[in-house]
Amino acid sequence: MQPASPAFILNRQLDIGQAARRFAQQRIVQIPDVFDAGTAQRLHACLETEVPWGLAYELDGSPQYLDSAHLARIQPGAMADIERQIRSEAGQGFQYRYLNYPILDAYLQQWPNEVPLLHAFLEYINGPQWLSLIRAVSGMPELVKCDAQASLYAPDCFLHRHSDAKSSEGWRIAYVLGMTRDWRPDFGGALQFLDDAGNTTLGLMPQFNTLNLFAVPRWHMVTHVPPYAPVGRYAITGWLRDR
């Protein structure tokens, strides 16, 4: 990848030592105001106005993705059939439904409708400043790269309980960079952590310019966003890997 873009500036007041202590104790940490105000505003504006959102979901155990062009031309009847199958499978086992822009795939495959700021952000999070921050907080010097996707949990979006147990692919830490303004607990979309019995052990409401880091595997989910919620639960998410 190319050198990190100078457009992304970390908050100079970050208390990395405190974040590292919390992560060491709980294997999870929330870091508010991770970027400076200008960087955070540019990322939020990009997610709000520039991203060609597609729909991510699962059918018969296989990940599916309808890109923005497909969503624009799909017949209503065909879309209704997909939605019915999503709901049916959601009642029986693992399922998810959310709007998505796969930054890494778009970058590597040179999608024609690329989002330059997000592609520059992917380069940044694979550069020395970001990786040094995450290594320092996590105590994992072996982390070598970071992938990314943009997500929008609009009404009727959700992500069922799962653990991100993919050590064979080098997954060590999951991250959620929240870019959500003016959210309320009533709007759902919370990042919830659970024990083996399914009890909620921690819930994190969507926030703006806030970085959540947690070691994987770990049970977690994103709660359902109800019909009355606004469109605005934006985030950039992915995994930090050791290979």
BALOBA-1460 file (C-alpha; in Angstrom, 3 decimals):
// residues 243
<rec num="1" residu="m" x="0.000" y="0.000" z="0.000"/>
<rec num="2" residu="q" x="0.989" y="3.625" z="-0.469"/>
<rec num="3" residu="p" x="2.286" y="5.820" z="2.366"/>
<rec num="4" residu="a" x="-0.319" y="7.015" z="4.842"/>
<rec num="5" residu="s" x="-2.337" y="10.047" z="3.853"/>
<rec num="6" residu="p" x="-1.653" y="13.224" z="5.864"/>
<rec num="7" residu="a" x="-5.406" y="13.925" z="5.916"/>
<rec num="8" residu="f" x="-5.991" y="11.766" z="9.010"/>
<rec num="9" residu="i" x="-4.860" y="13.246" z="12.309"/>
<rec num="10" residu="l" x="-5.149" y="11.507" z="15.667"/>
<rec num="11" residu="n" x="-6.280" y="13.457" z="18.699"/>
<rec num="12" residu="r" x="-3.057" y="14.612" z="20.348"/>
<rec num="13" residu="q" x="-4.667" y="14.319" z="23.789"/>
<rec num="14" residu="l" x="-5.220" y="10.548" z="23.613"/>
<rec num="15" residu="d" x="-4.284" y="8.778" z="26.842"/>
<rec num="16" residu="i" x="-2.759" y="5.653" z="25.329"/>
<rec num="17" residu="g" x="-1.523" y="4.378" z="28.675"/>
<rec num="18" residu="q" x="-4.998" y="4.452" z="30.200"/>
<rec num="19" residu="a" x="-6.486" y="2.741" z="27.142"/>
<rec num="20" residu="a" x="-3.810" y="0.036" z="27.325"/>
<rec num="21" residu="r" x="-4.546" y="-0.622" z="30.997"/>
<rec num="22" residu="r" x="-8.264" y="-1.000" z="30.329"/>
<rec num="23" residu="f" x="-7.651" y="-3.316" z="27.407"/>
<rec num="24" residu="a" x="-5.285" y="-5.452" z="29.473"/>
<rec num="25" residu="q" x="-7.938" y="-5.819" z="32.171"/>
<rec num="26" residu="q" x="-11.034" y="-6.454" z="30.042"/>
<rec num="27" residu="r" x="-9.733" y="-7.256" z="26.533"/>
<rec num="28" residu="i" x="-11.986" y="-4.467" z="25.331"/>
<rec num="29" residu="v" x="-11.665" y="-0.695" z="25.353"/>
<rec num="30" residu="q" x="-13.611" y="2.302" z="24.098"/>
<rec num="31" residu="i" x="-11.538" y="5.326" z="23.088"/>
<rec num="32" residu="p" x="-13.532" y="8.563" z="22.607"/>
<rec num="33" residu="d" x="-12.454" y="11.422" z="20.338"/>
<rec num="34" residu="v" x="-9.837" y="9.284" z="18.633"/>
<rec num="35" residu="f" x="-9.312" y="11.686" z="15.701"/>
<rec num="36" residu="d" x="-9.128" y="15.449" z="15.651"/>
<rec num="37" residu="a" x="-12.358" y="17.284" z="14.847"/>
<rec num="38" residu="g" x="-11.518" y="17.968" z="11.214"/>
<rec num="39" residu="t" x="-10.660" y="14.352" z="10.426"/>
<rec num="40" residu="a" x="-13.796" y="13.080" z="12.150"/>
<rec num="41" residu="q" x="-16.000" y="15.545" z="10.295"/>
<rec num="42" residu="r" x="-14.512" y="14.602" z="6.906"/>
<rec num="43" residu="l" x="-15.077" y="10.900" z="7.556"/>
<rec num="44" residu="h" x="-18.650" y="11.474" z="8.715"/>
<rec num="45" residu="a" x="-19.484" y="13.661" z="5.720"/>
<rec num="46" residu="c" x="-18.047" y="11.031" z="3.387"/>
<rec num="47" residu="l" x="-20.114" y="8.242" z="4.940"/>
<rec num="48" residu="e" x="-23.232" y="10.401" z="4.840"/>
<rec num="49" residu="t" x="-22.989" y="11.690" z="1.264"/>
<rec num="50" residu="e" x="-20.423" y="9.833" z="-0.865"/>
<rec num="51" residu="v" x="-20.739" y="6.096" z="-0.247"/>
<rec num="52" residu="p" x="-22.598" y="3.891" z="-2.794"/>
<rec num="53" residu="w" x="-24.169" y="1.614" z="-0.208"/>
<rec num="54" residu="g" x="-24.867" y="-2.017" z="-0.987"/>
<rec num="55" residu="l" x="-26.751" y="-4.569" z="1.101"/>
<rec num="56" residu="a" x="-24.916" y="-7.296" z="3.026"/>
<rec num="57" residu="y" x="-26.787" y="-10.353" z="4.287"/>
<rec num="58" residu="e" x="-26.595" y="-14.148" z="4.343"/>
<rec num="59" residu="l" x="-28.629" y="-16.848" z="2.591"/>
<rec num="60" residu="d" x="-28.303" y="-20.570" z="3.243"/>
<rec num="61" residu="g" x="-25.128" y="-19.966" z="5.218"/>
<rec num="62" residu="s" x="-23.342" y="-18.032" z="2.457"/>
<rec num="63" residu="p" x="-22.526" y="-14.303" z="2.563"/>
<rec num="64" residu="q" x="-24.386" y="-12.234" z="-0.035"/>
<rec num="65" residu="y" x="-23.858" y="-8.708" z="-1.301"/>
<rec num="66" residu="l" x="-26.024" y="-6.558" z="-3.550"/>
<rec num="67" residu="d" x="-24.017" y="-3.556" z="-4.687"/>
<rec num="68" residu="s" x="-25.602" y="-0.149" z="-5.165"/>
<rec num="69" residu="a" x="-26.128" y="-0.647" z="-8.912"/>
<rec num="70" residu="h" x="-27.888" y="-3.968" z="-8.323"/>
<rec num="71" residu="l" x="-30.068" y="-2.465" z="-5.608"/>
<rec num="72" residu="a" x="-31.090" y="0.343" z="-7.949"/>
<rec num="73" residu="r" x="-32.315" y="-1.998" z="-10.686"/>
<rec num="74" residu="i" x="-33.639" y="-5.025" z="-8.805"/>
<rec num="75" residu="q" x="-37.348" y="-5.629" z="-9.275"/>
<rec num="76" residu="p" x="-39.536" y="-5.021" z="-6.195"/>
<rec num="77" residu="g" x="-40.808" y="-8.594" z="-6.251"/>
<rec num="78" residu="a" x="-37.304" y="-10.028" z="-6.293"/>
<rec num="79" residu="m" x="-36.249" y="-7.750" z="-3.438"/>
<rec num="80" residu="a" x="-39.314" y="-8.747" z="-1.435"/>
<rec num="81" residu="d" x="-38.395" y="-12.410" z="-1.881"/>
<rec num="82" residu="i" x="-34.885" y="-11.742" z="-0.567"/>
<rec num="83" residu="e" x="-36.242" y="-9.837" z="2.425"/>
<rec num="84" residu="r" x="-38.646" y="-12.669" z="3.243"/>
<rec num="85" residu="q" x="-35.821" y="-15.189" z="3.180"/>
<rec num="86" residu="i" x="-33.648" y="-12.963" z="5.368"/>
<rec num="87" residu="r" x="-36.442" y="-12.705" z="7.950"/>
<rec num="88" residu="s" x="-37.123" y="-16.433" z="7.810"/>
<rec num="89" residu="e" x="-33.483" y="-17.361" z="8.370"/>
<rec num="90" residu="a" x="-33.117" y="-14.700" z="11.071"/>
<rec num="91" residu="g" x="-35.712" y="-16.535" z="13.124"/>
<rec num="92" residu="q" x="-33.853" y="-19.820" z="12.880"/>
<rec num="93" residu="g" x="-30.166" y="-19.025" z="13.279"/>
<rec num="94" residu="f" x="-27.349" y="-16.659" z="12.399"/>
<rec num="95" residu="q" x="-28.230" y="-13.787" z="10.085"/>
<rec num="96" residu="y" x="-27.360" y="-10.172" z="9.412"/>
<rec num="97" residu="r" x="-28.708" y="-7.343" z="7.315"/>
<rec num="98" residu="y" x="-26.976" y="-3.994" z="6.967"/>
<rec num="99" residu="l" x="-25.802" y="-1.524" z="4.349"/>
<rec num="100" residu="n" x="-22.174" y="-1.939" z="3.474"/>
<rec num="101" residu="y" x="-19.296" y="-0.682" z="1.363"/>
<rec num="102" residu="p" x="-16.417" y="-3.215" z="1.393"/>
<rec num="103" residu="i" x="-13.496" y="-0.795" z="1.391"/>
<rec num="104" residu="l" x="-10.767" y="-3.416" z="1.050"/>
<rec num="105" residu="d" x="-12.481" y="-5.227" z="-1.842"/>
<rec num="106" residu="a" x="-13.232" y="-1.962" z="-3.631"/>
<rec num="107" residu="y" x="-9.620" y="-0.859" z="-3.193"/>
<rec num="108" residu="l" x="-8.029" y="-4.098" z="-4.387"/>
<rec num="109" residu="q" x="-10.468" y="-4.615" z="-7.266"/>
<rec num="110" residu="q" x="-10.421" y="-0.939" z="-8.297"/>
<rec num="111" residu="w" x="-14.174" y="-0.512" z="-8.323"/>
<rec num="112" residu="p" x="-15.314" y="2.173" z="-10.780"/>
<rec num="113" residu="n" x="-17.439" y="3.919" z="-8.120"/>
<rec num="114" residu="e" x="-14.608" y="4.134" z="-5.616"/>
<rec num="115" residu="v" x="-14.695" y="6.447" z="-2.612"/>
<rec num="116" residu="p" x="-11.268" y="8.146" z="-2.580"/>
<rec num="117" residu="l" x="-11.352" y="9.273" z="1.047"/>
<rec num="118" residu="l" x="-12.168" y="5.779" z="2.306"/>
<rec num="119" residu="h" x="-9.475" y="4.254" z="0.125"/>
<rec num="120" residu="a" x="-6.983" y="6.751" z="1.548"/>
<rec num="121" residu="f" x="-8.211" y="5.801" z="5.016"/>
<rec num="122" residu="l" x="-7.486" y="2.139" z="4.288"/>
<rec num="123" residu="e" x="-3.918" y="3.114" z="3.421"/>
<rec num="124" residu="y" x="-3.683" y="5.157" z="6.605"/>
<rec num="125" residu="i" x="-4.811" y="2.333" z="8.915"/>
<rec num="126" residu="n" x="-2.171" y="0.087" z="7.358"/>
<rec num="127" residu="g" x="0.503" y="2.683" z="8.000"/>
<rec num="128" residu="p" x="2.830" y="3.162" z="10.973"/>
<rec num="129" residu="q" x="0.817" y="5.689" z="12.975"/>
<rec num="130" residu="w" x="-2.388" y="3.650" z="13.242"/>
<rec num="131" residu="l" x="-0.701" y="0.277" z="13.652"/>
<rec num="132" residu="s" x="1.595" y="1.692" z="16.343"/>
<rec num="133" residu="l" x="-1.435" y="3.009" z="18.228"/>
<rec num="134" residu="i" x="-3.245" y="-0.331" z="18.158"/>
<rec num="135" residu="r" x="-0.108" y="-2.282" z="19.084"/>
<rec num="136" residu="a" x="0.470" y="0.021" z="22.042"/>
<rec num="137" residu="v" x="-3.115" y="-0.243" z="23.297"/>
<rec num="138" residu="s" x="-3.448" y="-3.992" z="22.753"/>
<rec num="139" residu="g" x="0.043" y="-5.081" z="23.746"/>
<rec num="140" residu="m" x="0.207" y="-7.088" z="20.511"/>
<rec num="141" residu="p" x="3.352" y="-6.090" z="18.586"/>
<rec num="142" residu="e" x="2.669" y="-8.896" z="16.102"/>
<rec num="143" residu="l" x="-0.217" y="-7.022" z="14.419"/>
<rec num="144" residu="v" x="0.772" y="-6.322" z="10.819"/>
<rec num="145" residu="k" x="-2.300" y="-5.201" z="8.870"/>
<rec num="146" residu="c" x="-5.837" y="-3.932" z="9.097"/>
<rec num="147" residu="d" x="-8.840" y="-4.380" z="6.806"/>
<rec num="148" residu="a" x="-11.950" y="-2.215" z="6.622"/>
<rec num="149" residu="q" x="-15.560" y="-1.944" z="5.582"/>
<rec num="150" residu="a" x="-17.992" y="0.931" z="5.957"/>
<rec num="151" residu="s" x="-21.354" y="0.092" z="7.476"/>
<rec num="152" residu="l" x="-24.701" y="1.813" z="7.832"/>
<rec num="153" residu="y" x="-27.289" y="0.262" z="10.121"/>
<rec num="154" residu="a" x="-30.485" y="1.844" z="8.828"/>
<rec num="155" residu="p" x="-33.949" y="0.805" z="10.083"/>
<rec num="156" residu="d" x="-34.413" y="-2.995" z="10.098"/>
<rec num="157" residu="c" x="-30.677" y="-3.672" z="10.130"/>
<rec num="158" residu="f" x="-29.049" y="-6.052" z="12.617"/>
<rec num="159" residu="l" x="-26.181" y="-8.471" z="13.181"/>
<rec num="160" residu="h" x="-26.790" y="-11.657" z="15.145"/>
<rec num="161" residu="r" x="-24.519" y="-13.068" z="17.839"/>
<rec num="162" residu="h" x="-21.176" y="-14.373" z="16.594"/>
<rec num="163" residu="s" x="-17.614" y="-14.614" z="17.890"/>
<rec num="164" residu="d" x="-15.266" y="-13.685" z="14.990"/>
<rec num="165" residu="a" x="-13.336" y="-16.909" z="15.600"/>
<rec num="166" residu="k" x="-11.037" y="-16.819" z="12.579"/>
<rec num="167" residu="s" x="-7.559" y="-17.264" z="13.995"/>
<rec num="168" residu="s" x="-6.567" y="-19.108" z="10.807"/>
<rec num="169" residu="e" x="-6.959" y="-15.791" z="8.967"/>
<rec num="170" residu="g" x="-4.953" y="-13.926" z="11.567"/>
<rec num="171" residu="w" x="-7.851" y="-12.108" z="13.234"/>
<rec num="172" residu="r" x="-6.695" y="-10.840" z="16.644"/>
<rec num="173" residu="i" x="-8.629" y="-7.636" z="17.300"/>
<rec num="174" residu="a" x="-11.943" y="-6.377" z="15.971"/>
<rec num="175" residu="y" x="-12.486" y="-2.637" z="15.775"/>
<rec num="176" residu="v" x="-15.499" y="-0.390" z="15.318"/>
<rec num="177" residu="l" x="-14.828" y="3.260" z="14.536"/>
<rec num="178" residu="g" x="-18.167" y="4.867" z="15.346"/>
<rec num="179" residu="m" x="-19.204" y="7.860" z="13.260"/>
<rec num="180" residu="t" x="-22.755" y="8.230" z="14.563"/>
<rec num="181" residu="r" x="-24.192" y="11.567" z="15.673"/>
<rec num="182" residu="d" x="-27.147" y="12.281" z="17.975"/>
<rec num="183" residu="w" x="-28.111" y="8.666" z="18.667"/>
<rec num="184" residu="r" x="-30.382" y="7.419" z="21.438"/>
<rec num="185" residu="p" x="-30.493" y="4.018" z="23.144"/>
<rec num="186" residu="d" x="-34.066" y="3.639" z="21.858"/>
<rec num="187" residu="f" x="-32.737" y="3.536" z="18.290"/>
<rec num="188" residu="g" x="-30.972" y="0.182" z="18.773"/>
<rec num="189" residu="g" x="-27.781" y="-0.499" z="16.848"/>
<rec num="190" residu="a" x="-25.830" y="-1.112" z="20.066"/>
<rec num="191" residu="l" x="-22.677" y="-3.200" z="20.056"/>
<rec num="192" residu="q" x="-23.480" y="-5.841" z="22.667"/>
<rec num="193" residu="f" x="-21.141" y="-8.366" z="24.248"/>
<rec num="194" residu="l" x="-22.483" y="-11.615" z="25.665"/>
<rec num="195" residu="d" x="-21.389" y="-14.555" z="27.764"/>
<rec num="196" residu="d" x="-21.731" y="-18.188" z="26.706"/>
<rec num="197" residu="a" x="-25.281" y="-18.297" z="28.098"/>
<rec num="198" residu="g" x="-26.357" y="-15.326" z="25.985"/>
<rec num="199" residu="n" x="-26.499" y="-12.819" z="28.844"/>
<rec num="200" residu="t" x="-25.439" y="-9.287" z="27.948"/>
<rec num="201" residu="t" x="-22.225" y="-8.386" z="29.740"/>
<rec num="202" residu="l" x="-21.648" y="-4.990" z="28.114"/>
<rec num="203" residu="g" x="-23.490" y="-2.747" z="25.692"/>
<rec num="204" residu="l" x="-21.944" y="0.165" z="23.798"/>
<rec num="205" residu="m" x="-24.229" y="2.720" z="22.209"/>
<rec num="206" residu="p" x="-23.247" y="4.147" z="18.803"/>
<rec num="207" residu="q" x="-21.094" y="7.231" z="19.290"/>
<rec num="208" residu="f" x="-19.286" y="9.796" z="17.161"/>
<rec num="209" residu="n" x="-15.517" y="9.649" z="16.601"/>
<rec num="210" residu="t" x="-15.195" y="6.753" z="19.040"/>
<rec num="211" residu="l" x="-13.008" y="3.680" z="18.605"/>
<rec num="212" residu="n" x="-14.028" y="0.342" z="20.119"/>
<rec num="213" residu="l" x="-11.355" y="-2.366" z="20.219"/>
<rec num="214" residu="f" x="-11.841" y="-5.918" z="21.459"/>
<rec num="215" residu="a" x="-9.872" y="-9.133" z="21.286"/>
<rec num="216" residu="v" x="-11.449" y="-11.967" z="19.320"/>
<rec num="217" residu="p" x="-12.922" y="-14.505" z="19.543"/>
<rec num="218" residu="r" x="-15.620" y="-12.957" z="21.726"/>
<rec num="219" residu="w" x="-19.409" y="-13.199" z="21.542"/>
<rec num="220" residu="h" x="-20.965" y="-9.986" z="20.269"/>
<rec num="221" residu="m" x="-23.810" y="-8.655" z="18.142"/>
<rec num="222" residu="v" x="-25.421" y="-5.448" z="16.875"/>
<rec num="223" residu="t" x="-28.964" y="-4.980" z="18.112"/>
<rec num="224" residu="h" x="-31.872" y="-4.462" z="15.722"/>
<rec num="225" residu="v" x="-32.501" y="-0.905" z="14.527"/>
<rec num="226" residu="p" x="-36.277" y="-0.258" z="14.671"/>
<rec num="227" residu="p" x="-38.369" y="1.377" z="11.925"/>
<rec num="228" residu="y" x="-38.626" y="4.707" z="13.762"/>
<rec num="229" residu="a" x="-34.860" y="5.177" z="14.063"/>
<rec num="230" residu="p" x="-33.158" y="7.733" z="11.818"/>
<rec num="231" residu="v" x="-30.662" y="6.841" z="9.123"/>
<rec num="232" residu="g" x="-27.320" y="7.606" z="10.700"/>
<rec num="233" residu="r" x="-25.688" y="4.661" z="12.475"/>
<rec num="234" residu="y" x="-22.407" y="4.944" z="10.540"/>
<rec num="235" residu="a" x="-19.174" y="3.110" z="11.303"/>
<rec num="236" residu="i" x="-15.962" y="1.811" z="9.786"/>
<rec num="237" residu="t" x="-15.173" y="-1.682" z="11.022"/>
<rec num="238" residu="g" x="-12.769" y="-4.538" z="10.481"/>
<rec num="239" residu="w" x="-10.051" y="-6.655" z="12.034"/>
<rec num="240" residu="l" x="-6.401" y="-6.249" z="12.878"/>
<rec num="241" residu="r" x="-4.399" y="-9.291" z="11.849"/>
<rec num="242" residu="d" x="-1.104" y="-10.925" z="12.651"/>
<rec num="243" residu="r" x="-0.620" y="-12.290" z="9.126"/>
